[in-house]
Amino acid sequence: MSRILTTLLLLRAGYTFVPYSSLEAVIERTKAEYDLALRRAQASLRTSPQDWQPWLEYFPGAMAEQCAQLERRLAREDFALGSLAPLSEAILRCARERGRITMGEAIRLTDAKRPTLKAHFTKLVERGSLVRHGTGKGSWYAPTVGPVGRK
């Protein structure tokens, strides 16, 4: 439960990369350090002064690793972008920058026609680069890998 709450707090604080990279995976890889830092910090909860230092040494490092993990993933994605048509690349870059894109936004940003864009969106969804949400005119597309850093 605490990990879920941590993710929620990070999202509310503007850490936009959180949904695209797993803090859980980082914690799982560093389970011994996580448990030790947590136990040490919790042991001081009923004492004065409380000692948050073990947690404050562990958690920022875990977040940095999460961000680095996403940057590596984005680098692989950017390398793969070279195989996309220029219009598909433009759609995907815009979706990453904004966190989502609609057909209407794509029309305004690219000046391409709806049928052409629809074909590119379909290919990007089939390729696993975008995920469609909703149906009809209310639908929008989110990148499977998003922006890095804070808002």
Secondary structure as UniProt FT lines:
FT   HELIX           2..12
FT   TURN            13..14
FT   TURN            16..17
FT   HELIX           18..20
FT   HELIX           23..29
FT   HELIX           31..43
FT   TURN            44..46
FT   HELIX           53..81
FT   TURN            82..83
FT   HELIX           86..98
FT   HELIX           103..110
FT   HELIX           114..127
FT   STRAND          130..133
FT   HELIX           136..138
FT   STRAND          140..143
//
